Amino acid sequence: MTGIRGTGKPVRVGVVGFGYWGPNLVRNLDRLDDADLVVVCDMSEANLAKFKAVYPDVPVTKDLGVMLADFALDAIVVATSAPSHHGIAKRVIEAGLHCYVEKPLTLESAHAEELVRLADEKGVVLQVGHLMEYHTAVNWIRDHIAAGELGDVLYLYAQRLNLGKVRTEENAFWSLAPHDVSIVLYLLGEAPDYVSATGAAYINEGVQDTVFANLHFPSGKVANIHVSWLDPHKVRKFTIVGTRKMLVFDDMEATEKIWIYDRGVGAPGQAMAFGEDLTLRFGEIVAPYMKMSEPLSMEVQHFLDCCATGATPRSDGRDGLRVVRVLEAVDESMAAGGAPVNTVVGV
Ligand SMILES: NC(=O)c1ccc[n+]([C@@H]2O[C@H](COP(=O)([O-])OP(=O)(O)OC[C@H]3O[C@@H](n4cnc5c(N)ncnc54)[C@H](O)[C@@H]3O)[C@@H](O)[C@H]2O)c1
């Protein structure tokens, strides 16, 4: 279906925030037929000038109020820095407009919950920029798991490591892990019931440079997420261990991102008596071919489709809330010396 609410007309979209990431969203909105990029808002003159240099015909404003009042918009995309997400998204949703918010949805789960309830009340679409849920490889893995190819998933772990970029306003988990948390929840299709985490701050007091977070799920599955900006390796890798096979997703690889290992313990379905020698299976290793699409383009198109149909986005406000709750609970657990912290959300 194209066009807003079946009218055949493109979705009239405004973008708030034209800093580092906003230009990527603008580029996609500009080239997709289902969007009409109507106005861009940024409080920085310099960034508005950069926008004007590329899109001279699209109006700009420094005032969100003007954007909301004067342009008969259907939807607003929020790509400002995270502390401003809650306040801006709240005004957008209260104005009855569909809203896309970059990750993380908010900095507090109570604020995310408020936005979810408000969007429900107003009947508008709330989508969060969990980009990796639109990544071809991630969706291939999700389908592969659903088809039972790995057997039952037992556990998984994610590593996102590098040297730099060191931040002072947020710790390494808030900076690096939102995508990993969203991938883990998306792949497992469930939300964790509690987390426990350990981290350490070496460079700036109170700002963890490295974090090891354990997520526990109601099904009994466990996931570990290790992030660091103080590490000799550049790694962005997922390892998933199933009862039949094991899968590695290496996002640093240009083409062969997924490797499937036919490895495990014992033959499938074989019951082993206590004390009997374990049979280890070392089968073939396969790297499946897949044609990659730009995740951001898929994500933006998905938002436009949801605006047109009223469908609930894949990465909706509730997904955003669950991710924020995990990020928040990891901080709470680190502050409590690694104690388990409940992550069940209220909506
Ligand atoms: N999906 C991804 O992979 C990805 C990658 C990078 C950044 N991001 C997200 O995108 C968002 C923006 O990050 P960034 O790196 O572009 O930040 P940035 O600081 O470079 O840009 C933010 C822009 O928003 C403007 N702004 C801030 N508050 C405003 C307000 N109240 N009204 C109008 N303009 C305002 C600033 O002037 C600036 O131009 C963040 O939520 C970040 O997490 C997502």
The ligand as an ORCA input file, in Angstrom:
! r2SCAN-3c Opt
* xyz 0 1
  N      20.909      3.769     14.080
  C      22.195      4.040     14.151
  O      23.027      3.228     13.774
  C      22.640      5.364     14.698
  C      23.935      5.827     14.433
  C      24.308      7.063     14.968
  C      23.430      7.782     15.764
  N      22.196      7.277     16.003
  C      21.234      7.997     16.870
  O      20.820      9.180     16.226
  C      20.559     10.196     17.200
  C      21.376     11.441     16.856
  O      22.750     11.125     16.984
  P      23.856     12.026     16.269
  O      25.134     11.293     16.432
  O      23.394     12.436     14.916
  O      23.848     13.320     17.239
  P      24.378     14.763     16.858
  O      24.624     15.433     18.166
  O      25.446     14.701     15.833
  O      23.119     15.462     16.159
  C      21.967     15.824     16.842
  C      21.353     17.037     16.155
  O      20.124     17.338     16.802
  C      20.039     18.748     17.016
  N      19.183     18.943     18.190
  C      19.376     18.490     19.459
  N      18.341     18.855     20.250
  C      17.471     19.518     19.460
  C      16.203     20.118     19.680
  N      15.629     20.113     20.897
  N      15.564     20.729     18.629
  C      16.154     20.746     17.409
  N      17.363     20.204     17.134
  C      18.003     19.589     18.145
  C      21.471     19.190     17.230
  O      21.632     20.566     16.940
  C      22.221     18.305     16.227
  O      22.300     18.894     14.950
  C      20.913      9.587     18.557
  O      19.735      9.080     19.153
  C      21.840      8.448     18.197
  O      21.814      7.385     19.134
  C      21.777      6.104     15.474
*
